[in-house]
Amino acid sequence: MSDVYVIGVGMMRFGKYLDATIKGMAAEAVERVAKDAGIDKGSIEAAYVSNSFWGMYSDQHSIRGQVMLYPLGIQGIPIVNTENACAGASTAFHLAYTSIRAGMYDAVLALGVEKITHEDKNFSFRSYATCLDVEGFADHISRIMSMASDIPMAEVPPEFQDPGGGRSIFMDIYAAGARWHMAKYGSTQRQLAVISAKNHFHSSLNPLAQIQKDMTVEEVLADKLIAWPLTRPMCAPVGDGSAAAILCSGGFLKKLSRARPVRVRTSVLGSGTDRGFDGVDIGERLSRSAYEKAGVGPHDINVVEVHDATAYGELHQSEVMGFCPEGEGGMLAESGVTKLGGRLPINTSGGLESRGHPIGASGLAQIHEIVTQLRGEAGKRQVQGARLGLTENGGGNIGVEEASMTIHILEKVP
């Protein structure tokens, strides 16, 4: 089995592009990734393409990747469409990795493209609900409520009652998780604000981030309430964008004279299980597998991108990835460990909260950041001495956890 390397990454700045097209955004990411890799598009032997909502928005179903790549001259090769909710792009990366590892191809494109901005904001918010069991939605919610009936939850202060609509259902799911964590472990809304402010600082240094505004903890706390305890800066914005990576085998790499490769130490993909609230979390289960396959532990990781659709997402994932004991994710952030200059910077791109979260592209934006860091090319947000980086990307919801999740561990090549 061949070692697998990332030789190119490319992405456009995430943002709200009401007049943009999927084809146009795909072209931007592909042109950038091919230039970064230093290879001709004709060298690409297969492509895995992620998108979730094009069918809902424009009725383009079934052959999305082929439609995106055909105008770019990428034709005739195997093109596989991947749809795995928010983990679609990282799934495309995983499939590219496994196909090279199996010896099927030597150079593979992973591409993620998403357009979520819409003139009708409620249409955008409703689209997120398709990342749940639509047919069994009522039964799903009823079962969750029944399971949660005996679990303590922090009460919503009277002055912060439900502010109404204007959000996706996932913000309510994350808010419930945050209130559970607050009741069980004593974590606080201020700790969530520390995470959000940290990520906004990181994104202010990232020219490709959707939001490039540095914010203080107090500004985060004072902003618009979305679902208590989450304020607007603690939540990923609606947005559009594209990101891509080109992966290759060791044999292909030897043919390149100017490559800046990053090795894929391991790639793990899994799905949610029918467990109770006290079962083993999908993130814990998959991170254990990833560490074992890579021959490393959480203490070896130098830079991390986790799925922070809200600040609570980062708090939770920092615990289940093994970066701190259970219940101490908020304290970890308050200590400064996860901020640039700390021992383990998390979400140096700004994360989903402020780099942005175009669902079908987010996982490859994480890869873009980690590759950039391990190459030593991150500029003002560079993590000094970074050798191993980890990405965690979750998608959708099934039962009490993510429906899908990928974890990648990448390594600097000396």
URSUL-V990842 format. One record per helix or strand of 3 or more residues. SS is the DSSP state (@ for helix, = for strand). FROM is the first residue (numbers start at 0). TO is the last residue. If there is no record, write none. Layout:
ss->(SS SS)
from->(FROM FROM)
to->(TO TO)
This chain:
ss->(= @ @ = @ @ = @ = @ @ @ @ @ @ = @ = @ = @ @ = @ @ @ @ @ = =)
from->(3 21 40 45 53 63 77 84 106 120 136 157 168 188 216 224 231 239 249 261 281 297 302 310 328 350 358 378 387 403)
to->(10 36 42 49 57 69 81 100 113 130 147 159 184 202 221 226 233 248 252 270 293 299 304 319 333 353 374 380 394 411)
